């Protein structure tokens, strides 16, 4: 898979899955713009992959568009968009506040929509484009105590499929990757919360998450990145409007 000469924008690219995606795209030949809110993290990742760092908060619509315009003015048109930035909070549905709901949708659904709306028409005009939205298995099935997160990830998948239908006869593809539990700092934080709320040790909490997969393990960030890079390649032009699970088979259950 060669992405030689392509310019890729990866949101949430400073750490975890986003960093792994940035590293993989760079390895496959792309020049990568690493976007995120934490300057130190995006600077470090950009330096590691020979790319550029751009401070961009997808939850801030106007700010994100301004940052995108500045980036395009600096390095040129974007060929590949990876909407990886995400937010996760949990609460019983009747204790989910309006603010929590709005935060989840701002980052997980509205932000990716705004970037797609800004970039996809330009990709079509130039004759090539790839969009990969990093959703979640929570966008395919329900999880208790995660109504805002699940609903926002379902929205991301619905958005992806709708755009895919509208642009199907163009040279641009759009797909979702749906990871299960990934071995990242976000998972570590979730494990700590589970241990605190249930009184179990963190090892037991981790095993409970691993047991959700028939493989009995978490997904590694690099495994998600491999699928993302494949979808960004020219060879993947027939894969369109899909929501591909990377979860060790968890959604089969």
C-alpha positions, 0 to 999 in steps of 0.5 A: 500500500503506497500513499506516496505524495498524499497529504493526510490530516489525522485528528486526535493524532497526538497519542493512542490510536491517532498516533499509531495512525499517523505513524502508519500513514507516514510509513506508507508514504504520506506526509501527515498533519497531526492535529489535536488539542495538546501541543506537546503531544502533537509536536512530539508525534509530528516530529516522530513522523516527519510531519507537521503539527496543527492545534485543532479542537474538533469540538470548536466548529469555527476554530477547527475551520480556521485551523484547517484553512491555515493548514491548507494555506501552509502545506496545501490541499488535504488528500486523506482525512482521518477523523480520529479525535473522540470523547467518551463519558459514561452515566446512566441515561437518566443522569446524562446531562444536556452538557454531556450529550452536547460534548459527545456529539460535538466531538464525535459527530458534528466535528467530523461532519464539519471537516467532511463538509469542508474537505470532501468537495475539494477532494472530488474536484481534485480527483482523489480523496479518502476519508476514514472516520474512527467510530467504535463498536459502540456505534454498532451496538448498545452499551449500558451507561454510555448513551451519549457516546453510543448515540454519537458514534451511531451518528458518525456511522450514519453520516458516513453511509449517507455521504457515501451514497451521495459521493459514490460516483466520485473518486472519493471514498469514505468509510468507518473503522470501529475498534473495540477496546484498544490498549491505550491510555483511554482504556487505562482510564476506563479501567481505573473508573470501573475499579473505583465504582465496583470495588474490584482491582484494576487487573480484574477490571481489565480482564472483564474488558478483555473477556468482551472479545472472543480473542480474550484480549484488547486490540492494539493501536497498530492493528487499527492503524493498519486497517485505516491505512489500507482504506486510504490506499488507491487499491481500496477504492471499491471499499465504500460506505462500510463500518469495519469492526476491529474488535477481535470478533466482539460484535459477533456475540 
